Amino acid sequence: MLLRVICLLMAGLWPFVATAQDLESLRNQAEQDSAALVRLRQAASQNAKAAFYLGTLYSPLITRRENTVVKGWPETLRWYRRAARLGCARADFDLGLAYEKGLGVAKDPQRAAMYFSRMAAIARMETALPSSASAAAGQHMEIHKD
């Protein structure tokens, strides 16, 4: 019975725990398949990487074989912003570029710097070792937070 409950829970959570490779594959399928586009949109409501990949699908700078969407900055930026709010450093980087270059928005160096700073902070957190891991390794590191 417990195994059945766990299997049902995992099946229901699938769109939210998909790996980045699975999401990238789903993004590629969504270029041609409207059912895959629907699944990617569902995942993007809660998953930062899915929202980022959905943004790339709409990006005028990424031209591939997309037949399921109309390219445009408003949708691209909408999904990048959602991905950034959910903690995707790549989305913060692309938003920084958009504001730095004026891609779909007015140039705004301060806003660009804010997104680049957020991207760097996320990258620092993602690459930092937990204190228990460094202690287990016998290393004593002092981490400075800026």
ZAMARGU-4260 file (C-alpha; in steps of 0.2 Angstrom, whole numbers, plus 5000, padded with zeros to 4 digits):
<rodrens>
0) 5000/5000/5000 | 5014/5012/5005 | 5023/5008/4988 | 5007/5012/4979 | 5005/5029/4987
5) 5023/5033/4984 | 5021/5029/4965 | 5006/5039/4964 | 5014/5054/4972 | 5029/5053/4961
10) 5019/5052/4945 | 5009/5067/4951 | 5025/5077/4954 | 5034/5072/4938 | 5033/5089/4929
15) 5041/5097/4944 | 5055/5086/4947 | 5061/5083/4929 | 5079/5084/4926 | 5087/5098/4916
20) 5090/5086/4902 | 5072/5080/4902 | 5066/5098/4901 | 5078/5103/4887 | 5072/5088/4877
25) 5054/5093/4881 | 5058/5111/4875 | 5065/5103/4859 | 5049/5093/4856 | 5039/5108/4860
30) 5046/5116/4844 | 5035/5105/4834 | 5023/5097/4845 | 5009/5107/4853 | 5006/5093/4866
35) 5024/5095/4872 | 5022/5114/4873 | 5007/5111/4884 | 5017/5100/4896 | 5032/5112/4896
40) 5020/5126/4901 | 5013/5116/4915 | 5030/5112/4921 | 5035/5131/4919 | 5022/5136/4932
45) 5032/5129/4946 | 5049/5124/4939 | 5063/5138/4936 | 5072/5128/4922 | 5056/5124/4913
50) 5051/5142/4913 | 5068/5147/4906 | 5067/5134/4892 | 5050/5140/4888 | 5057/5158/4887
55) 5070/5152/4875 | 5057/5144/4864 | 5049/5162/4861 | 5066/5171/4860 | 5069/5180/4843
60) 5088/5177/4846 | 5086/5158/4846 | 5080/5153/4829 | 5077/5135/4826 | 5062/5125/4819
65) 5049/5132/4831 | 5031/5130/4823 | 5021/5130/4839 | 5024/5148/4845 | 5026/5165/4838
70) 5043/5173/4842 | 5043/5189/4852 | 5051/5198/4867 | 5035/5200/4878 | 5033/5181/4880
75) 5052/5178/4881 | 5054/5191/4895 | 5038/5185/4904 | 5045/5167/4905 | 5063/5173/4909
80) 5056/5184/4923 | 5046/5169/4930 | 5061/5158/4929 | 5072/5172/4938 | 5059/5173/4952
85) 5060/5154/4954 | 5079/5155/4956 | 5086/5152/4938 | 5103/5160/4937 | 5103/5158/4918
90) 5086/5168/4917 | 5094/5182/4927 | 5109/5183/4915 | 5098/5184/4900 | 5087/5197/4908
95) 5103/5207/4912 | 5108/5206/4894 | 5091/5211/4888 | 5092/5227/4899 | 5110/5230/4894
100) 5107/5228/4876 | 5089/5235/4875 | 5082/5218/4869 | 5063/5220/4870 | 5065/5233/4884
105) 5072/5250/4885 | 5091/5250/4890 | 5093/5251/4908 | 5111/5248/4915 | 5105/5249/4933
110) 5092/5235/4930 | 5105/5225/4920 | 5117/5226/4934 | 5104/5221/4947 | 5100/5205/4936
115) 5119/5201/4934 | 5121/5203/4953 | 5107/5191/4956 | 5114/5179/4944 | 5131/5179/4953
120) 5123/5177/4970 | 5114/5162/4964 | 5130/5155/4956 | 5139/5157/4972 | 5126/5148/4982
125) 5125/5134/4970 | 5144/5131/4970 | 5147/5133/4989 | 5150/5118/4999 | 5139/5115/5014
130) 5149/5117/5030 | 5147/5099/5035 | 5154/5093/5018 | 5170/5104/5020 | 5172/5098/5038
135) 5170/5080/5033 | 5183/5083/5020 | 5195/5090/5034 | 5195/5107/5026 | 5192/5123/5035
140) 5186/5136/5024 | 5180/5153/5028 | 5166/5159/5017 | 5164/5178/5015 | 5146/5184/5010
145) 5147/5200/5000
</rodrens>
